[in-house]
Amino acid sequence: MEVFLWIIAVALVVSGIIALVQGEAAWGAVLIIVGLLVGPGGVSIFT
């Protein structure tokens, strides 16, 4: 389960960075914050 959470978190953060580069600041910030919350190293919403 922990590996699965890491994969989701990385995908969300990378998507957020791509959105920021494309000029979608609000959507990029939301994706990065959600990615940090989901990741097992952060405050996981699943535990």
C-alpha positions in Angstrom: 0.0 0.0 0.0 2.8 2.4 0.8 4.4 2.0 -2.7 1.0 2.6 -4.2 0.6 5.9 -2.2 4.1 7.0 -3.3 3.2 6.4 -7.0 0.0 8.4 -6.7 1.8 11.2 -4.8 4.6 11.5 -7.3 2.1 11.5 -10.2 0.1 14.3 -8.6 3.1 16.4 -7.8 4.5 16.0 -11.4 1.1 16.8 -12.8 1.0 19.9 -10.6 4.5 21.1 -11.8 3.5 20.6 -15.4 0.3 22.6 -14.8 2.3 25.4 -13.2 4.7 25.5 -16.3 1.7 25.7 -18.6 0.4 28.7 -16.7 -2.4 27.1 -14.7 -1.2 28.2 -11.3 -4.3 27.4 -9.2 -4.7 23.9 -10.6 -1.0 23.2 -10.3 -1.0 24.3 -6.7 -4.0 22.1 -5.8 -2.3 19.1 -7.4 0.9 19.6 -5.6 -0.8 20.1 -2.2 -3.0 17.0 -2.7 0.1 15.0 -3.8 1.9 16.0 -0.6 -1.1 15.1 1.5 -1.4 11.6 -0.1 2.2 10.7 0.1 3.2 8.4 3.0 6.0 10.8 4.0 3.5 13.6 4.6 0.2 13.7 6.3 -1.5 10.8 4.6 -5.3 11.1 4.3 -5.5 7.2 4.3 -4.0 6.6 7.7 
